[in-house]
Amino acid sequence: MKNTSLNRRKFVKDTLAGAAGIAGLTTLPLDLLAAPNKIIVSEESTTSGEVRPSLPPKIKFAVIGLNHGHIYSQVEAVIRGGGQLISFYAKEDDLAAAFTKKYPQVKKARSEKEILEDKAIQLVVSASIPDERAPLGVRVMRHGKDFMVDKPGITSLEQLAEVRRVQKETKRIYSIMYSERLENKATVKAGELVKAGAIGKVIQTIGLGPHRMNPKTRPDWFFDRQRFGGIICDIASHQFDQYLYFTGSTQADVVAAQVGNVNHPQYPKFEDFGDAMLRGNKGMGYIRVDWFTPDGLKTWGDGRLTILGTEGFIEIRKNIDIGGREGGNHLFLTDQKEMRYVDCSKEPLPYGEQLVNDIVNRTETAMTQEHCFLATELALKAQQQAKSISI
Amino acid sequence: MKNTSLNRRKFVKDTLAGAAGIAGLTTLPLDLLAAPNKIIVSEESTTSGEVRPSLPPKIKFAVIGLNHGHIYSQVEAVIRGGGQLISFYAKEDDLAAAFTKKYPQVKKARSEKEILEDKAIQLVVSASIPDERAPLGVRVMRHGKDFMVDKPGITSLEQLAEVRRVQKETKRIYSIMYSERLENKATVKAGELVKAGAIGKVIQTIGLGPHRMNPKTRPDWFFDRQRFGGIICDIASHQFDQYLYFTGSTQADVVAAQVGNVNHPQYPKFEDFGDAMLRGNKGMGYIRVDWFTPDGLKTWGDGRLTILGTEGFIEIRKNIDIGGREGGNHLFLTDQKEMRYVDCSKEPLPYGEQLVNDIVNRTETAMTQEHCFLATELALKAQQQAKSISI
């Protein structure tokens, strides 16, 4: 990258645009924003800058792998839920330095092994490079600890088989933080409404996950489908999670899927578009993901979820209401009686606390293991079966 | 139907709710609303109540077949464009009476033949029962006249082959009024914007066409897929048209399609849900249609179109902006610079005038014949290939 003043200003602008989803942006260390080739600035985080646990500490946890900015919202979720962050490890010195600035009280371990062998630690949280996540999770579970990982939590069907086997053997929790549901207040609220029968029986969901690319802030692995697993495995894993969750399907088939690199020939191993059609035992689904969010959008992506029921429909505008209300977390419910807008910005996010309680009680209230793996299995199958697009 | 006072009130309410899309509702004869088993109250019409041509009459035209309320907006479009309505024919006396109330100056022909053999008539407009439309169109073209028909304009691939053959032989115009584009001001505006390069190269479109069912106002043929051609052939024909139009595709394949009757077992020959995934030489597409618009929506369906381009995206909220602005015809454009809302309620609708000019000049400015048939061919293929859903 040329270091002209103009480029520098443009880079900072691009980076800030990409980070607009982070509520507590001003509390992030500048180094985080100044490490374009090392960290991915989070698209989905809702980091509040809050460091102390909201609840009395119930478990101790550590972090291994800081390669995606999602790590900050993952850590915040566990802290909010009653986790005490003890230590962390990252291979990359600059990522470690940024993390230390954010959490100065947290011990920097000298190796992954030091964390894995620390008996006090019950949970390891990770946002390592995607294809390294499942092998790490296997090591974590074999050391008797639970694991919470950024999506995509697993990048191949072979990794999935291994993770499933080790999880069954060890009875540890392997939780993938599908943050576009678990950390989006409107989507959480939609879950309650659907469960309460607000729109009758769910027939179908449509999940759209457009993302801003910010190529200058992306590390090399971002452009290599072997590392991120392909666009459907990567960003659409959120939408597969939501499809299963809202339809209540426990079995599903990929009816069709497509992926392609339609406008980024300079990155031949990249994929910028993907979509998939689904059919399950409790409803249908359609998913589209892409890297085409234009610069004029005030946030990283106009994420939408539409839930069609026999007695009504819900639309969620996750991050922005174009031409409408400020902020994110917008829910629109239309039923047999009326159209209702629900501002979900004050709704709670229960995932962190549920996960911490699951770790303490050996329950699965945050997400069943079965659901966690099935969502990923569908994403991996769709990625594998996807026909290649060229236009 | 039981004729209790309660049922009667409910029927009128349902009917009015279904007719809410008609801007000039108060000008419609009451008989139209009181003939539940004979006419389908239009979902898409934008009838203004205007009877006189806006332009000096350039052609004379007639109507055959009044079985769907769309006929009123079809007639209005031609009148606006310079057509003079001379005569009409309908088998059903009550439908004919309603039409006469709306157009008292128009001659009621004694037979279809009387219209077909009237040398003064250049164009026949029809909203007959869907499976009778193509055979009528063939007769019209063989009589040297042009034909403009409600969608679905053709209900089987066999009909399509025959229509294509006769159209080629006779060089007559066979125009299907895909009204969700041609008679929706925001969609027309989107066409101009896309053509002008506002969002770069189009990558994909998503078209959603939810409809209110109003079962009590529907005639028997409405529930029989042999008559309406199936849900994809019927209502999704709009979305296939828009997919081809906005991507500019001249060849396309149906990647996958599904149809089913998921919640209306009382109508075993009905289909209440359908979707399809497309790939063309200039872009991808996804389409979903259904009959699940709940009563709480202020209009017949929250129709949406999303156009994803390399440099931006457009969302059209065709009929309603839930929780937002009044009325329909809302366009939201996000590009590399900004998010812009465009109120399209004052935009012109050029289809009627273009069609009339095409009839006079033997051009194809309103819609190429190739496009008209390809949109229908894709819808028919998707319908035929669709896997059957049950949940």
Interface residues (C-beta under 8 A of the other chain):
Chain A: I199 K201 I203 Q204 I206 L208 P210 V255 A256 Q258 V262 N263 F273 D275 M277 R279 G280 N281 K282 G283 M284 Y286 R288 D290 F292 P294 D295 G296 L297 K298 D302 T306 L308 G309 T310 E311 G312 F313 E315 I322 G323 G324 H330 F332 T334 D335 Q336 K337 E338 M339 Y341 K387 I389 I391
Chain B: I199 K201 I203 Q204 I206 L208 P210 V255 A256 Q258 V262 N263 F273 D275 M277 R279 G280 N281 K282 G283 M284 Y286 R288 D290 F292 P294 D295 G296 L297 K298 D302 T306 L308 G309 T310 E311 G312 F313 E315 I322 G323 G324 H330 F332 T334 D335 Q336 K337 E338 M339 Y341 K387 I389 I391
